[in-house]
Structure formats: C-alpha cells, structure tokens
Amino acid sequence: MIKILKNTYIDEKDILYIDHYDGITYVHTTAQIFQTYISVKKLIVTLPADFIKINKALVVNKCFIRRIEGCKYVLKNDEIL
C-alpha cells in the first residue's frame, strides 16, 4: 500500500499508471483517478519493480501493458499512453 493523501492508501497492484502535469500527480487505478501533490520521483521509490518509468512524468505498471507500439504503450483497458 502506498500513501497518496493524508488518509488515502492505494494497493500497488491496482495502479495502472501515474502521470504528472500542471503541478499535480494523478494516480490512475482500476477503479478511479486520485490526485496528489506528491511528486512522481517520490512515489516511484515506494513502488515495486513491476513499475517502469517511461519519462520523468509517467510511470506505468508493467502488469497492465498489453503491447508497445513504437513510443506508445497500449494498456489492457485499451488506453494509449
């Protein structure tokens, strides 16, 4: 479990990916999207090896990647990153 807000914890296995823009980090899970001000850099050190850093603002859970097409990552839910 990782802490993203004062009283909010998320199970790592439910995280699809984490991205950051406009000063906010978004944690995309199988159920919903959480917003936090914790940096991607700080979150990634708490995550298991199943997560790969694509760039400084995007971290993806390898378990949810269906395929990679060039520079695009297609997730199992058909979302393209």
C-alpha positions in Angstrom: 0.0 0.0 0.0 1.2 3.5 -0.8 0.1 6.7 0.8 -1.0 9.4 -1.6 -3.1 11.6 0.7 -3.3 12.1 4.5 -5.8 9.2 4.9 -5.7 7.6 1.5 -3.7 4.5 0.7 -3.8 2.6 -2.6 -2.8 -1.0 -3.2 0.0 -1.0 -5.8 -1.5 -3.9 -7.7 -4.5 -1.7 -8.6 -2.4 1.1 -10.1 -2.4 1.3 -13.9 -0.1 4.3 -14.2 1.0 7.5 -12.6 1.4 10.8 -14.5 2.1 14.4 -13.6 1.2 17.7 -15.2 0.4 21.2 -14.1 1.9 20.5 -10.7 -0.5 17.6 -9.8 0.3 13.9 -9.8 -2.5 11.7 -11.0 -2.6 8.0 -9.8 -4.8 6.1 -12.3 -6.2 2.9 -10.7 -8.6 0.2 -12.0 -11.4 2.0 -10.1 -10.7 5.7 -10.2 -8.1 8.5 -10.5 -6.6 10.1 -7.4 -4.9 13.5 -7.3 -1.9 14.2 -5.1 0.9 16.8 -4.8 3.5 14.1 -4.1 6.0 14.1 -6.9 6.4 11.1 -9.3 10.0 10.9 -8.1 8.9 10.4 -4.5 6.2 7.9 -5.4 8.4 5.7 -7.6 10.8 4.8 -4.8 7.8 3.3 -2.9 6.6 1.2 -5.8 7.7 -2.4 -6.5 9.7 -3.5 -9.6 6.5 -4.0 -11.6 6.6 -0.3 -12.4 8.7 1.3 -15.1 9.5 4.9 -15.5 8.7 6.0 -19.1 9.8 9.5 -18.6 10.1 12.0 -15.7 6.3 12.5 -15.6 5.0 8.9 -16.4 5.3 5.6 -14.6 3.5 2.5 -15.8 2.6 -0.8 -14.1 4.1 -3.5 -16.4 1.3 -5.9 -15.4 -1.3 -3.7 -17.3 0.7 -3.2 -20.5 -0.9 -5.1 -23.4 1.6 -4.1 -26.0 4.1 -1.5 -27.0 3.8 0.2 -30.4 6.8 2.3 -31.1 6.7 5.0 -28.4 3.1 4.2 -27.4 2.0 1.9 -24.6 -1.3 0.2 -25.0 -2.8 -0.9 -21.7 -5.1 -3.8 -21.2 -8.0 -1.4 -20.8 -7.2 -0.1 -24.4 -5.9 3.2 -23.1 -2.9 4.5 -25.0 -0.1 6.3 -23.3 
